[in-house]
């Protein structure tokens, strides 16, 4: 199976997002990328949409439910939300939707900042391996991987998907 090229997925994702927002009569969404890959996808999507921003950056490391098991990632930094969350229509963007735990952590963090009017989830890839009932409103592609495979987004420019094998024990 060949991995899709993000540059080929983004124009359709932008069209789908415009359609989704128009159907819900959302005219001034606030865009937030989940660090790190989601932030790269968010910037590429904003470029595709011709939106100047601002773009919020969400670091969900402290909100992950597996934090005690996996420890702190070495690139943990603060979230940066340059706009109010309360009452806003948010577009939350991530690179890969797998278990759903990153998105759950992101929602928990966002609600600590306020209660948004709505949250639209945009993901470049869905690996169809969810553990939580979370799905993207706008999606680039769906992939099914073997249990020992993962996909990593490399970037920020150009965005490239790379297949990785988990180490055997």
N, C-alpha and C positions, 0 to 999 in steps of 0.2 A: 504494500500500500504506500503510495506517495503522499507525503504531507502537503497540504495546500500552501500556496504562496499568500501570505497576509496581504500583499499589495493587490492581489486579485480579489480578495474578500472584502476589502474596505469600501470600495464604491457601492457595492450592493448593501452592505451594512449601513452606510450613510443614507441610502434611499429608504431602507426599511425603518431606520430610526426616524427620519422625517415623517414617513407615513404614520408610524406609531404615535408620535407626538401630536401630529395634526388631528388624528382620530380622537385624541383625548383633550384637544383644544389647549395644549400646552405650548405657550409662545416664548417663554423665557426660562428654559431649563438651566439648571446649574450642573456643570459637568465635574465628576470626581473620578479619578483613576486610582485603583488600588496598586500601591507600590509593589514591585517595580514594573513588572510586565504590563499590568493594567494601565499604568501611567503612560507607558510608551504607546499602547493601543489608543488610549484616550487622546493623546496629542495628534497621532496620525488621523484619527477620526475627526477631530476638530479641524485639522487641515483639509480633509476631504469635504467637510461640511462648509468650509469657508467661515467658520466661527472664530473670532479673535480670542475667546476665553471670557473670563478667567477660568483656570483649571485648578481644581482642588486636588490635593494629594493625600491619600489615606494610607497610613501605616497601621495594619491591624495586628501586629505581632503580639502586643500585650492582651489582645482580645481573643486570641486563638484558644480553643479548648484543649489543644494538645501542647500548650506552652510548657507545662511541667515535664512533659515527656521529651520534647524535641529541643528545649532550651531556646535561648535568644539567638536569632539570626545575626551574624556579624554586621549586617548593614541596616540595623534598626535605627530609624530616625523618627523625628516627630511628624505628626500629620500636619498638613497645612491647608486650611479651609478658608480662603480669602472672601467668604461671603457667609451670610446667615443660613442656617439649616432650617430653622423654624418656619413652617408654612411654605417652604420652597418645593418646587418640582425638581427632583434630583435625577440625574442620569449617572448611574454607578457602572464603571467600566472595569472589567478584568480580562486577563489574557486567556486563562484556561479554567473552565468550570469542571471540577472533578467530583470531589465528595460533597461540595456545597459548604464546607466548614469555613472557608475564607470569606464567602459572601455573608454567612451568618455572623461572623466576627465583625465584618464591615458594618452591617446593619446595627449591631449592638453599639459600636462606636458612634455611628451617626446619631442614634437616638440619645446618646449622652450629650450631644451638642444641641438637640432640640427635636421637635416632631415635624418631619417633612410632610408636605401635602401628598407627595407620592414619590416612589422610587422606581425607576425603570432600570432593569438590569441588561447590560450589553456585554457579551462575551465573544471573543474571537473564536474560541473552540469549546465544544462540549465533549468531554471524554466519555459520556454516558456511563458514569460510575458513581452516581450520587448516593450518598448516605442520608441526606436530608432532602425534604421536599422543596427544592429550590430549582427554578428553571429560568433561563434567559428570555427576556422579551424580544431581544434582537440578537441574532446569532450568526457568526460567520460560517461555521461548519461543525458537523458532528463526526467524531472518530471513535471507533472501538479499538482498544489496544489490548494486547496480551497482558496478563497480570504482572509480568516482569518488565513492562515497558512504560515509559513516561514521555511526555513532550515538554520541551523547554523552549521558551521564546527568547531569542537573542536580539539585541537591539542596542540603542534606540533606533538607529537608522543605518541600513535598512532593517526592517523587521524580518526575521528568519525563524522558522520553526525547525527544531532539531529533535530527532528521536533519540531517546536514551534508554539504556538497559539498566535495570536495578542490579546492584552487586549481589551475587549469590553468597549465601552464608555457609 
